[in-house]
Each structure stands twice: as structure tokens, then as C-alpha cells.
Amino acid sequence: MSVPSKIGRYLVERRLGAGAFATVWLAEDEALESWVAIKVLADNWAHHPDVRARFEQEAQILRRADSERLVRVLDIGELPDGRPYLVMTYADGGTLDERIDAGPLPVREAVQIAVDIARAVAVLHDSGVLHRDLKPSNVLFHTVRGRRRVLVADLGLAKEIAHASGFTVVAGTPGYMAPEQLRPGGGLDVRADVHAIGAILSRMLGSRAAVPKALDRVVQRALETDPAKRWPSAEALADALEEAAMPARAPRRWPGRVIGSAVATAAVLAIGGAALAQPTAEGWRRVTDATGALSVAVPASWAHQLADGGWDPASVGLPAGRAPGLAVGEDLKDFSDPSGTSPGVFAGLGAAAGIRSPGHDGCTRAPDRRVVVDGLTGRVQRWTGCGGGVTSYSETVLISNDGRGVYLQIRQADAVDRTDAVLRGVRIIRSSRTSSTGG
């Protein structure tokens, strides 16, 4: 196959891969000085209306889901011969298939990759879409600011969940397809993708004897022949994997660190255990401090690590001591760095009067505003555009009717302001034991 010099306005470098329906090229976007992947429909399928419609539907699905966990469509176009093409994120780290072929994966790494896949698939399911063709070659790695990110790609076989019961054509890849996918009209739902994730993790783990029994049980449930016996959703599978991978009684200790200006000392736990027993709104997760005195709800994508061992209120101008507190975030090591960008929340109980909220250099201060949420009142101070980007901070002290206060710092890493939603999820539990400084 000859290499085209250009596709649209993009300069083609080389071919990345080819399948039955399309070829993917690496190309340079000179205007934005970045690399992109361009997927071009194969010539022999360009004049099949159903195949062309499926190709174009992939772009529509990806734009609708629009998640950092999925390959993003950046542009679309048509070649002079009429073939459509999609310009997408270029994943510079290759595929999971290539990673597996390079040698065995450590158990912890394999589980984390499976969790990332499941979280990505959960985004698709929330958008009303089944993937139907999850496999290692459709899982990509992309490096963003020095951190590896897992991306799910190739939605050429994706379909609306609402129409899943009427599928009449067998589609998928043997070895990863759920049994019901082999039966036309088999009545598919999100559990078909759950089976595929289990099959992918099973391949990553291989026939290794060192797989913990709890983890093996999670995988075997995902692979159940009967969909009713599987995990009910990709999100539930991700939660179960994280819990199974947690050490039973030996969490890594997290030394005293500054969370913005608040100090928290606690065990860092991968979220998924008893600390998340309380239900909350769909797509959000509730976490509670070790004493049971304080809990907050955060977006599920933030809830990767929890530090629940309390704080010293002296960090915000209150009398020194110990009080209930917690930090929850995507990456607590990064969250504890004032120059970090990962999202998270710190919350700590303390006396209502005298709390001194910090300022944030390099950010723009928004006008303060009063809030009333679930019987708590307070004032929100908000900083945006931190470091010239989209990172923002919200600081507030919420005061209960009996005079107790809870200090919160919320760091957000995108342009969506969830401050009020986080504040609505704050709970001070009166019956729990607290320290003398807890108010």
C-alpha cells in the first residue's frame, strides 16, 4: 500500500495499522504542531452504505461521550475519492496487545489497567452505548504530562444499548466475546462488555499462580457464562478489582503532607473498601473519615485514593491538635503538591470561628458568595485560571446550626465547576466520636 503524502491538511508520516475496514495513519498537524492518528475507511467498503454509516457513527459516539478515557475525535473529512476519514488522538504508547506480547505484566499493573478500561467503558455505558469489541488491540496507552493514560479505542462495532435486544448480526472478536454475543438476538446489555474486560484481564494475568484468590474470584465472576451472575456494570467491576487488589491489613502509610495549606496524616488506600459503604448520587462516590464523624461525596473519577486519618487545624489558624479529616483525590501525592493539577477534596472538622483560608498565587480570585446547603451555611472563596490553565480552587467553611465547622478545599482540573455539588454532599455525623478540637 502506497503512503499518501497528505490526508486533508495533515502531513502523513507512516502507517500505524490496518484492519478489515480501515487503515490508520500517523500524521502531523502543522497548524497545532502535534501528531494525530487518521483512520481512513478502506476503498472496498467506501460504497457500502451500512459500513460507511457505522464508520461515521464511531465519530458521533466518541464526540458524545467526550472523555479523557476514550480516544477523542478531533476532526472529520473526506478524501477526493469519497472515502471518509476521522482525525483522532494519537496514542504514543502503543497498544495493550503489544504490551502483553512484550512479557508478563505484574499483577498490580494488570489490575490497574483493567480498572482504567472498566472506568472508560462505564463512560460509554453512561452515554447509552455498548462497545461490543473490547480486546487488547483496542486498548491504547497515551502519555500526558509524564503520566501514562489508558484509552479505549475502535468503536466500529459499538451500538446503542436501547437497541441491544434486537441485534441480529454476530459481531465481536472470539476469545473476548460474551457467550450471548454468539447468538443473534441474544439480548445484549452492559454485561457483555463486562465479560470482555474480564477476558482481557485474564489474558494479562495468564496462568500465574501468584494471583490473589480474591482477585481470581472477581475475574471469574466477570467471565460467568450466565450474564445474571456477572458484575452488573463496568463500574461495579472496577470497584471490585480495586478492593480485591488492596492489602488486607497493611496499607502504605502516608506521612504528614500539606494539602493546599491543610495537613493530613493518614493511610493512603485505594478506594473500593468499607470506607465507601454509603450510597450517593449516580456517578459520585461517598467517603468517610476514620472516626465516622465526617463524609463527603465526590465524582467517581476523583475517588482513586483516600487519606482518612485526620488533620491538625493549626494549619488554618485554629488551636493545634487532632481533628477528624480526610483527603480524597485522583492522585493524593500530586494533590498535596501546590503546583499539582489532579482533582480532589480536603475536608476537616474544626471550630467555626477563626479559620483562615489560604490564598492561591498565580490564580484569579472570583467574587466571594454565600451558600446554604443541607442546614450548613458558609462563604465560598474561589480561584480560577491557576498556572495559566483550567485548574481551580474553591475554599469554604461550612457552619452547622450547633456551631461546628468543616473546612473544605476543592481542587478541580477542568472547566466544569462542581463546587456546589461537592458542598451538597458534605455530612457531619453528630453521633460519632471526635477529638476536642473537632467542635
C-alpha positions in Angstrom: 0.0 0.0 0.0 1.5 3.4 -1.0 1.8 6.0 1.6 -0.2 9.2 0.8 1.6 12.4 1.3 -1.3 14.2 2.8 -4.8 13.5 4.1 -6.8 16.7 4.1 -4.4 19.3 5.7 -2.4 16.7 7.6 1.1 15.5 6.5 1.3 11.7 6.6 4.3 10.2 8.3 3.6 6.4 8.2 1.0 3.7 8.6 0.2 2.7 12.1 -2.0 -0.3 11.3 -4.8 -1.7 9.2 -7.9 -3.8 9.7 -10.7 -5.2 7.6 -12.5 -1.9 7.3 -9.9 0.8 7.7 -6.3 1.9 7.7 -4.8 4.2 10.4 -2.0 6.6 9.6 0.3 8.7 11.7 0.2 12.3 10.6 1.4 15.8 11.6 -1.0 18.7 12.3 1.3 21.5 11.3 -1.1 24.2 12.4 -1.2 22.9 16.0 2.3 21.3 16.0 1.1 17.9 17.1 0.8 14.3 16.0 -2.6 12.8 15.2 -3.9 9.4 14.1 -6.1 9.4 11.0 -8.5 6.5 10.4 -9.5 6.1 6.7 -12.3 3.8 5.5 -11.0 1.1 3.2 -11.7 1.6 -0.5 -13.5 -1.7 -0.9 -16.0 -0.7 1.8 -16.5 3.0 0.9 -19.5 2.4 -1.2 -21.3 0.1 1.2 -23.9 2.4 2.9 -24.1 0.3 6.1 -20.4 0.2 6.6 -19.9 3.9 5.9 -22.7 4.7 8.3 -21.1 2.6 11.0 -17.7 4.4 10.4 -19.3 7.8 10.7 -21.3 6.7 13.8 -18.0 6.0 15.6 -17.2 9.7 15.4 -20.6 10.6 16.7 -20.3 8.3 19.7 -16.8 9.4 20.6 -17.8 13.1 20.4 -20.9 12.5 22.5 -19.0 10.6 25.2 -16.1 13.0 25.1 -13.9 11.6 27.9 -10.2 11.6 28.6 -10.6 7.8 29.0 -11.6 7.4 25.3 -9.8 8.2 22.1 -11.1 11.7 21.0 -12.2 12.6 17.5 -10.6 15.9 16.6 -11.7 16.3 13.0 -13.5 14.5 10.2 -13.2 14.8 6.4 -13.5 13.1 3.1 -10.8 12.2 0.6 -11.1 13.2 -3.1 -12.2 9.6 -3.9 -15.1 10.0 -1.5 -13.7 7.9 1.4 -14.4 9.4 4.9 -11.7 9.8 7.5 -11.5 10.5 11.2 -8.7 12.5 12.8 -8.2 11.2 16.4 -5.9 11.3 19.4 -2.5 9.7 18.6 -1.7 7.3 21.5 2.1 7.3 21.6 2.5 4.4 24.0 1.2 1.7 21.6 -1.5 -1.0 22.4 -2.1 -3.3 25.3 -1.7 -6.2 22.8 1.9 -5.1 22.2 2.5 -4.7 25.9 1.3 -8.2 26.7 3.4 -9.6 23.8 6.5 -8.0 25.4 6.2 -10.1 28.5 4.1 -10.8 31.7 2.6 -7.9 33.4 2.9 -7.5 37.2 -0.4 -8.3 38.9 -0.8 -4.8 40.3 -0.2 -3.2 36.9 -2.6 -5.6 35.1 -5.3 -4.8 37.7 -4.9 -1.0 37.3 -5.1 -1.3 33.5 -8.3 -3.3 33.8 -9.7 -0.8 36.2 -8.9 2.0 33.8 -10.6 0.1 31.0 -13.6 -0.5 33.1 -13.9 3.2 34.0 -13.6 4.1 30.4 -16.3 1.6 29.4 -18.5 2.9 32.2 -18.4 6.3 30.4 -19.6 4.7 27.2 -22.4 2.9 29.1 -23.4 6.2 30.7 -23.7 7.6 27.2 -26.0 4.8 26.2 -23.5 2.8 24.2 -22.1 -0.8 24.2 -18.6 -1.2 22.8 -19.0 -4.9 21.7 -15.4 -5.3 20.6 -13.2 -4.8 23.6 -9.8 -6.5 23.2 -6.2 -5.7 23.9 -5.5 -4.2 20.5 -8.3 -1.7 21.2 -6.7 -0.5 24.4 -4.1 2.2 23.9 -1.6 4.0 26.1 -1.0 7.7 25.9 1.4 9.9 27.9 0.1 13.2 29.2 2.4 15.4 31.3 4.6 12.5 32.0 1.8 10.2 33.2 0.5 7.2 31.3 -3.2 7.2 30.5 -5.2 4.2 29.2 -7.5 5.0 26.3 -10.2 2.8 24.9 -10.5 2.9 21.1 -12.2 1.5 18.0 -15.9 1.8 18.4 -16.6 0.5 14.9 -19.0 -2.2 16.4 -20.5 0.0 19.1 -24.3 0.1 19.3 -27.0 1.9 21.3 -27.8 0.0 24.5 -31.5 0.8 23.9 -31.5 -1.4 20.8 -29.3 -4.2 22.2 -32.1 -6.7 22.4 -32.7 -6.6 18.7 -29.1 -7.2 17.4 -29.4 -9.9 14.7 -25.8 -10.0 13.5 -23.0 -11.7 15.4 -20.2 -9.2 16.0 -17.0 -9.1 18.1 -13.7 -10.9 18.5 -13.5 -14.6 19.5 -11.8 -15.0 22.9 -13.3 -11.8 24.2 -17.0 -12.0 23.1 -19.6 -12.9 25.8 -21.5 -16.1 25.0 -24.7 -14.2 24.3 -22.9 -12.3 21.5 -22.6 -15.5 19.6 -26.4 -15.8 19.4 -28.2 -13.4 17.1 -30.9 -11.7 19.1 -29.2 -12.9 22.3 -30.3 -9.8 24.2 -27.1 -7.9 24.9 -26.6 -5.3 27.7 -23.6 -3.8 29.5 -22.6 -7.2 31.0 -21.3 -8.2 27.5 -18.6 -5.6 27.9 -18.0 -6.7 31.5 -17.2 -10.2 30.2 -14.7 -8.7 27.7 -12.9 -6.8 30.4 -12.6 -9.9 32.4 -11.2 -11.8 29.4 -8.7 -9.0 28.8 -7.5 -9.1 32.5 -7.4 -12.9 32.4 -5.0 -12.7 29.4 -2.9 -10.1 31.2 -2.7 -12.3 34.3 -2.1 -15.6 32.4 -1.8 -18.9 34.3 0.1 -17.2 37.1 0.0 -18.9 40.5 0.6 -15.6 42.4 -2.9 -14.2 41.6 -4.6 -13.5 44.9 -7.7 -15.6 45.5 -9.9 -12.5 46.0 -8.8 -11.2 42.6 -9.3 -14.5 40.9 -12.9 -14.6 42.2 -13.6 -11.1 40.8 -12.2 -12.2 37.4 -14.2 -15.5 37.3 -17.4 -13.6 38.2 -16.8 -11.3 35.2 -16.4 -14.3 33.0 -19.6 -16.1 34.1 -21.5 -17.7 31.2 -24.8 -16.5 32.6 -24.9 -12.7 32.4 -27.1 -12.6 35.6 -24.1 -14.0 37.6 -21.6 -11.4 36.3 -20.9 -8.0 37.8 -23.9 -5.8 37.0 -21.8 -3.0 35.4 -18.3 -1.9 34.4 -18.3 0.5 37.3 -19.1 -2.4 39.8 -16.3 -4.5 38.2 -13.8 -1.6 38.6 -14.8 -1.2 42.3 -14.4 -4.9 42.9 -11.0 -5.1 41.3 -9.7 -2.2 43.3 -11.0 -3.7 46.6 -9.5 -7.1 45.7 -6.1 -5.5 45.0 -6.0 -3.8 48.4 -3.7 -5.2 51.0 -5.8 -6.7 53.8 -4.2 -5.1 56.8 -1.1 -3.3 55.6 -1.9 0.0 53.8 1.0 2.2 52.9 1.5 4.9 55.4 1.2 8.5 54.2 3.4 10.9 56.1 2.3 14.4 57.0 1.8 16.4 53.8 0.4 19.8 53.1 -3.0 19.6 51.2 -3.0 23.2 50.0 -2.5 24.6 53.4 -4.0 21.8 55.5 -2.0 18.9 57.0 -3.5 15.4 56.8 -1.8 12.3 58.2 -3.4 9.0 57.3 -3.1 5.7 55.4 -3.5 6.1 51.7 -6.0 3.5 50.5 -7.0 2.5 47.0 -10.7 3.3 47.2 -13.2 0.4 47.0 -13.4 -0.9 50.5 -15.6 -0.3 53.6 -14.9 3.5 53.6 -17.3 3.7 50.6 -20.2 1.8 52.0 -22.6 4.8 52.0 -24.6 5.3 48.7 -24.7 8.6 46.9 -25.8 10.1 43.6 -25.1 8.2 40.4 -21.6 8.8 39.1 -20.4 10.1 42.5 -18.9 8.3 45.5 -19.1 8.9 49.2 -16.1 8.6 51.5 -16.0 8.9 55.3 -13.1 9.7 57.7 -11.7 7.0 60.0 -13.8 8.2 63.0 -17.1 8.3 61.1 -17.6 12.0 62.0 -17.3 13.5 58.5 -18.1 12.4 55.0 -18.1 13.9 51.5 -19.2 12.9 48.1 -17.0 13.3 45.0 -17.1 12.4 41.3 -16.2 8.8 40.9 -13.3 9.7 38.6 -11.7 11.6 41.6 -12.2 8.8 44.0 -9.0 6.8 43.5 -7.2 7.4 46.8 -8.3 8.2 50.3 -6.4 9.6 53.4 -8.8 9.4 56.3 -6.7 9.8 59.5 -7.5 13.4 60.4 -5.7 16.7 60.4 -4.1 19.4 62.5 -6.4 22.5 62.5 -3.4 24.7 63.3 -2.7 24.8 59.6 -5.6 27.2 59.0 -5.2 29.3 62.2 -7.1 27.2 64.7 -5.7 25.7 68.0 -3.3 22.9 67.4 -4.5 19.3 68.0 -6.0 16.4 66.1 -9.5 16.5 64.5 -11.4 14.3 62.1 -10.5 15.0 58.4 -9.9 13.3 55.1 -8.4 13.9 51.7 -9.8 12.1 48.6 -8.4 12.5 45.1 -7.2 11.0 41.8 -3.6 11.2 43.0 -3.0 12.3 46.6 0.7 12.7 46.1 0.0 15.2 43.3 -2.9 16.7 45.2 -0.6 17.5 48.1 1.7 19.5 45.8 0.6 23.1 45.5 1.7 23.1 41.9 -0.1 19.8 41.1 -3.2 19.6 38.8 -5.1 16.5 39.8 -8.6 16.9 41.3 -9.5 16.2 44.9 -11.1 17.4 48.1 -9.8 18.0 51.6 -12.3 18.3 54.4 -11.6 18.7 58.1 -13.7 19.4 61.2 -12.8 22.4 63.4 -14.1 25.3 65.4 -16.3 27.6 63.3 -14.5 30.8 64.2 -11.0 31.7 63.3 -10.4 29.5 60.3 -8.0 31.3 57.9 -8.4 30.1 54.2 -5.2 30.4 52.2 -4.7 32.4 49.0 -3.5 30.9 45.8 -0.7 32.6 43.9 -0.9 32.5 40.1 -4.7 32.3 40.2 -7.6 34.8 39.6 -9.8 35.5 42.6 -13.5 35.3 41.9 -16.1 37.3 43.9 -17.0 35.6 47.2 -20.5 34.2 47.6 -22.7 32.9 50.4 -24.0 29.3 50.3 -26.6 27.4 52.3 -26.5 23.6 51.9 -28.4 21.0 53.9 -28.6 23.1 57.1 -24.9 24.3 56.7 -24.1 27.9 55.9 -20.8 29.3 54.6 -18.9 31.5 52.2 -17.2 30.2 49.1 -13.9 31.8 48.0 -12.9 30.6 44.5 -9.7 31.0 42.4 -9.6 30.1 38.7 -7.1 30.0 35.9 -4.3 28.7 38.2 -1.0 28.4 36.5 -2.5 29.8 33.3 -4.6 26.7 32.8 -8.0 25.4 33.9 -7.0 24.3 37.4 -9.2 26.0 40.1 -9.6 26.0 43.9 -12.7 26.5 46.0 -12.2 27.2 49.7 -15.1 27.3 52.2 -16.0 26.9 55.8 -19.5 25.4 56.4 -21.1 26.0 59.8 -23.8 23.8 61.3 -26.7 25.0 63.4 -24.9 23.9 66.6 -21.8 25.9 65.7 -19.5 23.2 64.4 -17.5 24.0 61.3 -16.0 22.0 58.5 -13.2 23.5 56.3 -13.0 22.3 52.7 -10.6 22.8 49.9 -11.7 21.6 46.4 -9.2 21.4 43.6 -10.7 20.9 40.1 -8.8 20.1 36.9 -11.2 21.1 34.2 -13.5 23.9 33.2 -16.6 22.4 35.0 -17.3 23.9 38.4 -18.6 21.2 40.7 -18.2 23.2 43.9 -21.9 23.4 44.9 -22.4 19.7 44.1 -19.4 18.8 46.4 -20.8 21.0 49.2 -24.2 19.4 48.9 -22.6 16.1 49.7 -20.9 17.2 53.0 -22.2 15.4 56.1 -21.3 16.0 59.7 -22.4 13.0 61.7 -23.3 14.1 65.3 -23.2 10.7 67.0 -19.5 9.9 66.0 -16.7 10.5 68.4 -14.5 13.5 67.6 -11.4 15.0 69.2 -11.5 18.0 71.5 -10.6 20.3 68.6 -13.4 18.8 66.4 -16.0 21.3 67.6 
